[in-house]
Each structure stands twice: as C-alpha cells, then as structure tokens.
Amino acid sequence: MLEPAFTFTIPSLHDNTPLDCRIYHANLQSSCAPNAKKAWSLRGAIIAHPYTSLGGSYDDCVVLSAVAEIAKLGIVVGTFNFRGAGSSKGKASWSAKPELSDYVSFVGFFVQYLDLLMPPTALESSPAFMENSANLSPIPSNQVTAPKSCEADRQTMTIILGGYSFGSLLASHLPSVDVILERYAKIVKGSTEAEIRLRAQTLSTRRNKEAHDHCLVERGRNLISHKSSASSSRSMGIVFGGEESEPGSRQASQDSKRSLEFIRRSMDRSRRKLDLRTHSNGGSAECEELLEAGKILEPQVYYLLISPLLPPISLFATMFSRFSNSSAEKEDLLSFKGHHHTSAAIDEQLVNHPTLAIYGDKDFFTSPKKLRRWAEGLAERTNSLFQFKEIRGAGHFWHEEGVDVQMRTSVREWLQDNISSHGGM
C-alpha cells in the first residue's frame, strides 16, 4: 500500500475549518536518474472522495486505488477530506457549497506546492536553500521557503482535477484555476490564504531537501553525513499539524474576508496603493502587512471523473443548489452569486479540456443508459477532448470481481496517452 509523503491540514477558505490532507509521491529513486533534470516536469493530480454523509473519506478504497495507479507514473497526487469526513473538522453540508470551497482551498494549496518543487540537480546550485533548510523543525519558520526552479525547468505544469462519485461532481463544478490563483496574487499576512501558502512553502521546502539529500547519497558524494542521511529517510511520511503562522498573527475569519474584499476593490482601481484597515481595534486605522509572491505557473487542466453523478441524483447530492461560474467570481470567488453554473457550461468545460469519465454498466446511482448517452454526446462534439470508458459488470462502488483492475488500467492508459510518463518529484 502506498504511504503518503505528508499528512497535514490546511484551513478552508469558506470558514477556516481545518481539513485533513495528504500528498503522495513516487519514491525518491526516480529523482536521481541520469536524465532527471531533462525529464523532470510539474505534474499533479487531485482525487476527491465520495459523499461524506455516506461514509466517504480519502481512505475510500476506490480513491486509494486511483491514487496508487496515478502515482506509479511519477505524478504527485493530493487527497483531502471534505469537512466532517475523517478527522476534518466541521460537519457535512446539505448544499455542497462549503465542500466546493474546501476543494477550491486544496487546489490553491496544491498548485503552489507543485510550483515550488525543484529538480534535485537545480538544488545543488542553491547553497542558500541548503543552509536555511538544514535544520527543518516539525513546523518550520514561515521564513524558510524553497527557491524558484530555473525557468527552463518550469515551462509547463499539468494538474488533473478528479474525484470519485460526489468528488467527481465537485471537480466538474470548480472555478477555473486562474480565478482560484487570483486569491494568492496579493494577500494579507495572517489570512487564510497566507496560511495555505505558508503550508505549501513548508512542505515543498522539506520535499526539495529530501530529494536533494537522497540524490547526493545515491551518487556517492560525501557531502552529507550518515546521520543527516538517516534523518532524511525518517522524515518521509511526516505529519504536520497546527498552523504555520506565528501565534496571534492569524486574523479572525470575518476580518480576513473584509480585508480581502478591500484588496479586490483596490486592484480594480488600477492597483492603487492599498490602504487596508483592520477592524479589531474599534475602527482604528492600521495598515495590514501584505505578502506578495512571484507569478505562479498556471497549469494545463485535465479532468478525471470516476463514477460521475448526473441528474437527478446530482441534484439530491447538492440539495438542488446551483453553483456560480462566471466573471462575478473575480469579485468574490466564494459568494456563489452571479450567473449559474449550468449543465451546458460544465459540459463545455469537459469538452475543451482532456477528460476521462469512467463508469460501470451496472451503476445504480445514475442509469448506465443515461451515462452512455451523456458520454457519447460529449465525445462526438467537434474537436472534443472528452473520452469515456464503460466497464462491463462494474457497479458504482467497484466491488465486483476484476473491475478495479480494469478501472486502474483505463486510468493508466489514458494518462500515458495524454501526459508524458517522464519522472517527476
């Protein structure tokens, strides 16, 4: 069974609810191949779990099966528990809007984490990084960050937004990644966005150092002591809890949202000098400290939908809520105001991005006949990038003999046909 490299928490952008998260990597051996620098690429996948109220979590056997198959190809995989699932705090909602915000939160973290990963060969010329990260503590200082990789190594990033059952429904309703990343262009220190970014920096820094140290040992270089090497090995599978920010620096949820709203208005006014004021001192004027980051590499987006839900069951899963997916999201991503995210808009999104929908012909949540008609219609559109695979004898839960292997094979072949199989981090 594949073990996660990191188990940790991030706060949800919806209301700061702590969410359980995991990151899976291929073993470090792939980072040390002779052609590692040439082959290395930024590739990641997120697999969201089924409905929490029906027992869904990131420990679901179908989720873990997909994770293992994807990670075999050297793709970094991230999973998380929606609110109320596993050890994540909060309770499952009936509208799915908070859960959609949970998914948005993890996408923001995951893209930034991938963006900060570096080829081991690039780290060899980063003495400042090695000096800063030599003594990483379980929760490192938020001042320790991984350096940006060379531009030649950061030409593209690929991210697969996926899920099983309810998770696939929310994956298809996500806002565009560029809209999600807008929240991290300029953020207030102590805000939820800042905490998510700091977590990405902390984990990517540790991963970079582990890969670097491992490669030095594999190449027979005597630059790392036996003690340091052993310490690096033990750090795999580490659990991170708590928060990255210094005690007392986190803003209350409402203060953070008011500050972020002011930032958005200011950016629309030709990015004038920001005059942010806190609300915690009885209306006293005090400028907030801002955190700015370099340009985050915007990824190419793929979709992987396992046992997708279609109406009417998809409507019951969200209690007939209608999600927003319009330019209004640029004003308030999580307000869910503005034009509705229609079925036509979702279908267009799946047609315009490489997508695999995989389902069984014995699925009882959505009629196989309806799934087949939907999938064939999308695949037959002009210039469609949508593909589908119907597995004979498979039900919604993939418990039938042999169907899990067929599902994994279909996922692997689709990835091999659409994404380079070069080794990653």
N, C-alpha and C positions, 0 to 999 in steps of 0.2 A: 504493500500500500504506500502510495506517495505521501510523504510528510510535507507539511508547509514549511517554507523557509522562515516565515514570520507569521506570528499571530498577534493581533493588536486591535486597537479600537480607534475610531475617528468619530467626531460629533456629526450628527445630521444637520444639514443646512436648514431643515424645517424648523427644528426647535432645540438643537443641541443634544438630542438624545444620543447616548453612546451606542455605537454599532460595532459588533464583532466583525473582524475582517481577517482574511488570510491571503498570503501571497505564496505561490508555488513557482519554483524554478527548476529547470533541468539541472543535473548535477554539475559541479564546477569543472569537471573534466572537459566539457565542451568549450569552456572559455579559454583553454590552453592549447588548442590545436594550432599547428604551424600557420594556418591561414586564418586564425581567429579574427584578426583585425580586418582583413578583407571581407570575411563572410559575415561579420557581426552586424546585426540590424536590430532596430527597435520594433518588437512585435509583442503584442499582449492581447489577452482575451479575458473577458469578464463573463462569468456564468452565474446568473441569479436563480434562486431556488423557488420551489412551489409555494403555494398559499400557506401563510403562517398558521392560520386558524385550522388548517387540516393537517398540521404537523410538519410543515415544510421548514427546512433549515439548510445551511450549507453542508450538513452531514448527510443529506439525501443521497441515496446510492446512485441515482441517475446523474446527479450533479458531480459526484466524485468520479464516476466513470468517464464523463466527458472531460473533466479536469485532467485525469491521468492520460487520456489519449492526446489531448492538445499539448500537454507539457512534454510528451515524448518527442515532439517536433522542435523542441527548443524554444517554444513560445512561453512567455511569462503569463501565468494565469492568476487572476484575482477572484476571490469569492467573498461574500459578506452576508450577514444575517440581517434581514429586514427587522424593524422594530418589533419587539415581542417574541422573536424567534431565538432559540438557543439562549445565550446569555446577554443578548442585546436588550437594552432597557426599553421601557415603554410598552405599549400594547398595540396589537394589530388594529388597523382602522377598518371601517366598512367602505370607505370611499376610494382607497388606494392612492390618494393624493400624497399623504405623508410618505408612503412607501416609494412613490415615484421620486420624491425629494431625497429619500435615502439612496436610491440608485444614482441620482444626479451627484450626490455628495461623493460616492465612491468613484464615479467616473472622473471627477475633478482631481481626487487624490491620485488615482491610478495613472492618468496621463502625465501628471507632474512627476510621479515616481519613475516612469519609463523615461521621461525626458532627461532625468538626472543620472541615469545609468551610463556607464562608460566602458569602452573596451579595455580589458586589462593592460594591453600594450600602451594605451594612452595614459594610463595611470602611472606608468613607470617614469614619465617625464613630469610628474606633478608632486615634487617634494613637499610643497606647502600642504597639499592634501594629506600626504602620508604623515607629516608631522602633527597635523591637527587631529587626525583620526586614530593615532597610535594607541590612545588610551580611552577608547569609547566606553562610557559607562552605560548601564542598562537603559537609562533615559538621558541621552547626551544633551549637552547645552545646545540651545537653538542657534548658537553662533557657528556651530560646526556644520558646514554644508559641503556637498560634493561639487567639484568644479564641473563646468560645462565641457562636454566632449568636443573634439575637433569638428569643425564644420563639415569636413569631408566624411566624417563618420555619422553625421546627423542629417542626412539628406531626406530620409523618409521615416515615418512612424506608421505602423499599422495597428489598429485596435479592433477587436471583434467584440461587439456588444451582443451578448447572448443570454439565454435563460431557458429554463425548463418549465413548461406549463404556465403558471401565473408569472414566473420570472420572464418568460418569453413575451408575454403580453406587455409588461412594463418596458422591456428592452425596445419594443417596436414603438412605444409612445414617448421615448426620450426626446428632449430638445436636441437640436444639432450641437455637436461638440464645440463648435466655435462660440456658440452662445453660452455654454457652460463655462468655457475658459475665460470669458469676459469678466467673470466674477473675480478672477485672480490677477487681472491686469494691474490693479492698484487697490490694495486692501488695508484695512485698519489693523494695527497691531492689537492683539488680544481678541480679535473677532474669530468667528467660526472658520472663515476662510483661511485666516492666518494659522490657526491650529492645524487645519488639514494640510496646508503647505509645509509647515514645520515637520509634521509627521512624515511626509513624503521625503523631505530632505534628510531626516534622521535615518530612515530605513535604506534609502539609496546610498547614503554615505557608508553605512555598515556593509551593504552588499558589495559595493565597489572595493572596499578594503579586503573583504574576504576573498573575492575573485583575484585581486592583485596578489595577495599573500600566497594563495594557492598556486598561482602560476609561477611565482618565484621559486617555490619549493619544487614544483614539477620540473622546472628547467635546471634544477641542480645548483641554483645560485645560493650562496651562503650569506644572504643579506638579512635573513630572518632567523632568529634563534629557535631552537626546538620548542622552547616554552611558548613563544609567540605563535608558532605554527599550531601547537596543540590547543591553545586558547581560541584560535580562529576556528578550528574544527568544532569545538564545543559550542560556539556561538550560533551554529546553524539550528534552526527550529526555535529561535528565541521568542519569548513572549513579551510584548510591550503593553503596558497598561498606563493609566493616568493620562496626564496632559503634557504637551511639550512646552507650553507657555510657563513662565515663572509664576509662582503663586501670587494671586491678587491682580494679575495683569489681564485675565480674561474678562471681557465685557458681558454684562447681562444680555440675554437674547434680544430684548426689545431695544436696548441701547445700540447693539450691533446693527440691527435692521435699520434703525433711524439713521445711523451714520452711513451705512451703505447706500441708502436711498439718496442721501445728500450727495454722495460721491457720484452716483449716476446722473443726477441733475447737473452737477458741475461739469462732468465730462461732456454732456450735451451742449454746454455753453463754451465750446471751443477750448475745453480743458484749461479754463482759467485757474488761477491759483486757488487751491481748495481752502476753505475756511470752515473746517469741521469743528463742531462744538459738542461737548459731552452734555448729558442730561442727568448726571449723577450728583451734581453739586448745586442743586436748586437753581439751575439755569445759568450758572456762571460760565463765562466764555473761556474755553481752553482748547487749543488746537490738538487734534489727535495726531499721533505718530503714524505715518504711512509706511507700508512695506511695498517695495516695487521689485519686480523680477524681470529678467530678460525675456525675450519673446519665447513662448512655449511652442515647440514644434507641433503644428496642427496635424493630427493623424488622418490617414485614409481609413474610412469606416467600413466594416463588414458587419453582417448580422447572422447570428446562428440561433434558430428558433426550434427547440425540441418540444414536440407535442404542443404546438401553438393552440391557443384558445380563440374561437370565433364566436360571434353572437349566435344564440342568446347567452351562452354560459359566460362569455367575457363580460357581458353587461352585469350579470349577477355578481361576478368576482369584484366588480368595482361599484356595485350598487348604483349602476346607471350614471355614474359620474362621467363628465366629459372633460377631457384634458385640453389644455391650451397648447398650441404650437404655432405661434405667429410672431411677428415683429414686436408685439407687445411684451414678449418675454425679455427683450432687451431692456425694457424699463423695470420689470420686476419678474425675474425668471420663475419664481415660485408662487406667484399670485394666482396662476391659473385663470387669469382674466383674458379677455380678448376673444379672437376667433377660435372656434372649437377645432380640436384635432380630429378631423373626420376620417372615416374609413378610407375614403379616396386618397387623402393626404398620406396616410400610413402606407397604403399600397404603393403609391408613387415613390415613397422613400425606399421601400424594399426593392422596387424595380430598378432604381437608379444606383443602388449600392450592391456589391456582391453579397448575395444572401442565400443561405441554405435553410429550408424548412424540412424537418424530418419528423415523420409521424407514423403510427401504425394503422393498419386497416381494420383493427378491432378497437380503436379508441372509442370510448363511450361518452366522454365529455363533449366532444364535437363529432358529429356524424362524419365518418370517413368519406362518404359521398360528397358532403359539403366541403370538406378539406381538399379533396381531389379537384373539385370544380374551381375552388379558390386558387389553388396552386397552379393548375393548368392555365387559368386565365392570366395570372401574373407572368408565368414563364413564356407565354405566347405573345406578349406585348412587344412592340418594336424596340430593338436594342435592349431588351430586358437582361438584367444581370441576376435575375431570380432563378434559383434552382430548387428542386424538391426531391425528396426520396421517400417513397411509401414502403414501409417494411411489412411484409406479409406475416400475419399471425401476431403482430405486436399490439398490445393494449396501451392505455395511457400511462401505466406505471412500469412498463417494460419488464414485467416479471416472468413472462413466458420463456420457455427454454430456447436459448440460442439467439434471442432477439437483441440482447445487449451487445453481443459481438457484432451483429450486423449494423447496429446504430453506430458503434465506435468506428467500424470500417468505413461507413459512409462519411462520417465527420473527417476522418483522416484523409481519405481520398479527395474530398472537397478542398481541404486545406492544402494538400500537396499540389493540386491543380491550380489553386488561386493565389497561394502565398509561398514565396521561396522557402525551401526547407533548410536554409542556412542556419547555423547555430546562433543562438542569442545569449542573453545574460540569464 
